[in-house]
């Protein structure tokens, strides 16, 4: 069995997560931070713990090796969305530089954890470049898609290309729209979740035409998320194996469309840990190795 970091849908072998107790910390911390970080409303701590346990158990049931980011009082509650601070490659981690001011300390905290666990670091995105992991998705083992957003700027994308060019990795840029503006959490993976070699969950109304056509050219079939399931995280789907995925409960149309496409779907109630902070199951995980 071979392994790679360059996939969003192969069998997930290992992952980093940051449990509620290490990210939200307490009811008091949530009260102090949720408004400044633009959450829809304050998550309830105890309910968040219960929701997260269900999510974590689904990863464990899928036989995923789970690693944990530690509690760090320097970081905000947003650190629960641990995909954003780094990108996993077969050559080492790329440490990001966050576009959201309240999250600027997360990448170096993750770097410390990776180095402590003998995980190599390939490179780092430096200011004035910004880049967040939610704007990055592997299309295949040699192609990385990156969204140009308010969180990921042109300089960050240029640095990413320079890091990956010697490794012969193609970087495909998706020019994303303004949508709700600079304060909103709107990443590439808000509108794209590959769940198999030829299946991607997409929200087409916000997808750039050129990028959408590129996906079609590459043979992807689309599971289209309806308008009324976009804000409830219908498009944010984590594949734990080809056609086997986890999504937020409360998106029945998208769930049925996935079933119709031959996928197995597991759901968790994510009102507190996902919907309020704008981060679904892909955001809650920093996938490492996947096997093929």
Secondary structure, DSSP 8 states (H G I E B T S, - for coil): --EESS-SSSEE-EEEE--HHHHT--HHHHHHHTTTTT-SS---HHHHHHHHHHHHHHHHHTT-EEEE----TTS-GGGG-GGGGEEEETTEEEE-B-SSGGGTTHHHHHHHHHHHTT--EEEE--TT--B-GGGEEEEETTEEEEEESSSS-HHHHHHHHHHHHTTT-EEEEEE---TT-TTS---GGGTEEEEETTEEEE-GGGS-HHHHHHHHHTT-EEEE--GGGTTTTTT--EEEETTEEEEESS-HHHHHHHHHTT-EEEEE--IIIIITTT--TTTTEEE--EE-
